[in-house]
Amino acid sequence: MAYSHRMSQSPVFPSLQPSDPSAPPAATAAVAAQPGSAPADVDTLAGTERAVVIVGAGPAGLMAAEAAVVQGATVHVFDGMPSVGRKFLLAGIGGLNLTHAEPLPAFTARYAERAGTLAAWLQTLGPQQVRDWANSLGIDTFVGSSMRVFPKDLKAAPLLRHWLQRLRAQGVHFHMRHRWQGWDDDGACLFDTPQGARRCRPAATVLALGGGSWPKLGSDGAWWPALQALGADLAPLRPSNCGFDVSWSEHLRQRNAGTPLKNVALTVGGWRQVGEMVLTVGGVEGSLVYAASALLRNAIEQDGQAHCTLDLLPGRSQDWVQAELAHPRGPRSLATHLKTRLKLDGAKAALIWEQVPKAAQTDPVQLAAFIKALPLTLLAPRPLAEAISTAGGVRFEGLDAHLMLRQRPGVFVAGEMLDWEAPTGGYLLTACFSTGQVAGQGAAAWAQAGRDVRS
Ligand SMILES: Cc1cc2nc3c(=O)[nH]c(=O)nc-3n(C[C@H](O)[C@H](O)[C@H](O)COP(=O)(O)OP(=O)(O)OC[C@H]3O[C@@H](n4cnc5c(N)ncnc54)[C@H](O)[C@@H]3O)c2cc1C
């Protein structure tokens, strides 16, 4: 078989070979061991001893399953939920932004301090490969006006359906309602199922359990204690692409919550971007806020609050705004003056009323300066459960180049449970696919190496 030929001639991952003298003894034991004797009341899952087990059937886990099965591995996928890919399906409600069509260097830079780590993997499975892969499932994609890439029908369900059909045809086994609980003393994976406790001791495991946002969809970060007990290198889970609390007046809450602010520019330090955000009962959210969320969150962590400014007329110069405001107002109210001269009304006018000191509201020079840089103080990020994605997780420093945990050889990690973050725009799914592929290939090679040793 081509795969085993490649492994014996030129091992893909020599450092993962159980026979490698540099591998810790535990690694050899983990791969070569047969299932231990299970407690009498725990059902042992048959047929998984030589398999790659994937825990978590989101985009990262499913891509790991695909990568492992095409390498010849027997693959079993487990998930705590009754069906796969619930967050992926939710992403489809927003059109399923699969990836982004900007050039790869710019694309990679979106992963900020983790760009260097992800770069090589994104070369192998990056934006173009994501589009090719979707295409291989019969799903055409298109590039939207902001260079975001979507399936033509803007839906996740057909893509997921075709993907599952292909995985099943390739022989991948699915086990739903199996909630991973960690490992028992002899290293077996433990699951809680409606039929009671189950265990399995596979040749290799991929954990693709997601982050901690939208826990009702299955990923709740409950994996944390098991990995912490292992001594894995973990960064705290924090909200990313999230909203923020602002102390609005009762008046603004009641009148303007839920109102979008279209075509505004947000500035945070040296960062500036034009876009759209939404005023909420307790603060702000929306794509423009999400884009700045890492900066804002980090500032709050450091200083207790974050200061930013809003340009309510990003297409106009301050001089122009000032000249318009300087037109005689006569008996008209400020609201009417703002509306007729600057076309500022609704939530934008409410913000001016709320944030600009009364004395400055009657001075065209000061008011123009506020309209071009309206100060906003953000008090706290919204809770992780409400965020689009999660920052923090398993640090790359605790993993090898194939995303295998140094503390537990044979266990690989993929997707959002890894410590990287990126803005919305398709970067999240692309990194999940990419790391899923790396982990799946690593797990398949590890399982294969164990088979080679046994045979
Ligand atoms: C509203 C919303 C819209 C989004 N839109 C986009 C978008 O358009 N483009 C984009 O790039 N990204 C988007 N994202 C982000 C994207 O969906 C995630 O980054 C991605 O789903 C993460 O993939 P994952 O496989 O790592 O984790 P998940 O998709 O969270 O999957 C993890 C799986 O693990 C399972 N699991 C967790 N714990 C256990 C356990 N103990 N035992 C067994 N199973 C367990 C869960 O049930 C789940 O099925 C969106 C997110 C949200 C919330």
PDBQT file of the ligand as one rigid body, heavy atoms in Angstrom, charges set to zero:
ROOT
HETATM    1  C1  LIG A 501     -22.819  32.525  15.334  1.00  0.00    +0.000 C 
HETATM    2  C2  LIG A 501     -21.503  32.067  14.765  1.00  0.00    +0.000 A 
HETATM    3  C3  LIG A 501     -21.222  32.287  13.429  1.00  0.00    +0.000 A 
HETATM    4  C4  LIG A 501     -19.988  31.907  12.893  1.00  0.00    +0.000 A 
HETATM    5  N1  LIG A 501     -19.738  32.144  11.570  1.00  0.00    +0.000 NA
HETATM    6  C5  LIG A 501     -18.523  31.838  11.062  1.00  0.00    +0.000 A 
HETATM    7  C6  LIG A 501     -18.223  32.065   9.693  1.00  0.00    +0.000 A 
HETATM    8  O1  LIG A 501     -19.095  32.484   8.900  1.00  0.00    +0.000 OA
HETATM    9  N2  LIG A 501     -16.961  31.812   9.255  1.00  0.00    +0.000 N 
HETATM   10  C7  LIG A 501     -15.995  31.321  10.094  1.00  0.00    +0.000 A 
HETATM   11  O2  LIG A 501     -14.858  31.130   9.650  1.00  0.00    +0.000 OA
HETATM   12  N3  LIG A 501     -16.276  31.008  11.372  1.00  0.00    +0.000 NA
HETATM   13  C8  LIG A 501     -17.505  31.256  11.876  1.00  0.00    +0.000 A 
HETATM   14  N4  LIG A 501     -17.787  30.966  13.171  1.00  0.00    +0.000 N 
HETATM   15  C9  LIG A 501     -16.759  30.269  13.974  1.00  0.00    +0.000 C 
HETATM   16  C10 LIG A 501     -16.691  28.769  13.633  1.00  0.00    +0.000 C 
HETATM   17  O3  LIG A 501     -17.998  28.233  13.588  1.00  0.00    +0.000 OA
HETATM   18  C11 LIG A 501     -15.832  28.045  14.675  1.00  0.00    +0.000 C 
HETATM   19  O4  LIG A 501     -14.558  28.647  14.704  1.00  0.00    +0.000 OA
HETATM   20  C12 LIG A 501     -15.702  26.569  14.354  1.00  0.00    +0.000 C 
HETATM   21  O5  LIG A 501     -16.959  25.924  14.353  1.00  0.00    +0.000 OA
HETATM   22  C13 LIG A 501     -14.801  25.870  15.373  1.00  0.00    +0.000 C 
HETATM   23  O6  LIG A 501     -14.626  24.568  14.915  1.00  0.00    +0.000 OA
HETATM   24  P1  LIG A 501     -14.127  23.406  15.890  1.00  0.00    +0.000 P 
HETATM   25  O7  LIG A 501     -14.283  22.139  15.132  1.00  0.00    +0.000 OA
HETATM   26  O8  LIG A 501     -12.817  23.749  16.444  1.00  0.00    +0.000 OA
HETATM   27  O9  LIG A 501     -15.140  23.445  17.117  1.00  0.00    +0.000 OA
HETATM   28  P2  LIG A 501     -16.749  23.289  17.122  1.00  0.00    +0.000 P 
HETATM   29  O10 LIG A 501     -17.349  23.652  15.843  1.00  0.00    +0.000 OA
HETATM   30  O11 LIG A 501     -17.172  24.031  18.343  1.00  0.00    +0.000 OA
HETATM   31  O12 LIG A 501     -16.960  21.734  17.324  1.00  0.00    +0.000 OA
HETATM   32  C14 LIG A 501     -16.551  21.099  18.508  1.00  0.00    +0.000 C 
HETATM   33  C15 LIG A 501     -17.360  19.814  18.655  1.00  0.00    +0.000 C 
HETATM   34  O13 LIG A 501     -16.886  19.146  19.835  1.00  0.00    +0.000 OA
HETATM   35  C16 LIG A 501     -17.991  18.645  20.534  1.00  0.00    +0.000 C 
HETATM   36  N5  LIG A 501     -17.623  18.529  21.945  1.00  0.00    +0.000 N 
HETATM   37  C17 LIG A 501     -17.230  19.504  22.775  1.00  0.00    +0.000 A 
HETATM   38  N6  LIG A 501     -16.941  18.999  23.981  1.00  0.00    +0.000 NA
HETATM   39  C18 LIG A 501     -17.174  17.671  23.901  1.00  0.00    +0.000 A 
HETATM   40  C19 LIG A 501     -17.019  16.584  24.811  1.00  0.00    +0.000 A 
HETATM   41  N7  LIG A 501     -16.589  16.748  26.076  1.00  0.00    +0.000 N 
HETATM   42  N8  LIG A 501     -17.312  15.326  24.389  1.00  0.00    +0.000 NA
HETATM   43  C20 LIG A 501     -17.723  15.115  23.112  1.00  0.00    +0.000 A 
HETATM   44  N9  LIG A 501     -17.884  16.101  22.195  1.00  0.00    +0.000 NA
HETATM   45  C21 LIG A 501     -17.605  17.360  22.599  1.00  0.00    +0.000 A 
HETATM   46  C22 LIG A 501     -19.101  19.642  20.298  1.00  0.00    +0.000 C 
HETATM   47  O14 LIG A 501     -20.383  19.067  20.485  1.00  0.00    +0.000 OA
HETATM   48  C23 LIG A 501     -18.843  20.068  18.855  1.00  0.00    +0.000 C 
HETATM   49  O15 LIG A 501     -19.575  19.273  17.942  1.00  0.00    +0.000 OA
HETATM   50  C24 LIG A 501     -19.018  31.292  13.723  1.00  0.00    +0.000 A 
HETATM   51  C25 LIG A 501     -19.302  31.050  15.067  1.00  0.00    +0.000 A 
HETATM   52  C26 LIG A 501     -20.538  31.422  15.591  1.00  0.00    +0.000 A 
HETATM   53  C27 LIG A 501     -20.826  31.156  17.043  1.00  0.00    +0.000 C 
ENDROOT
TORSDOF 0
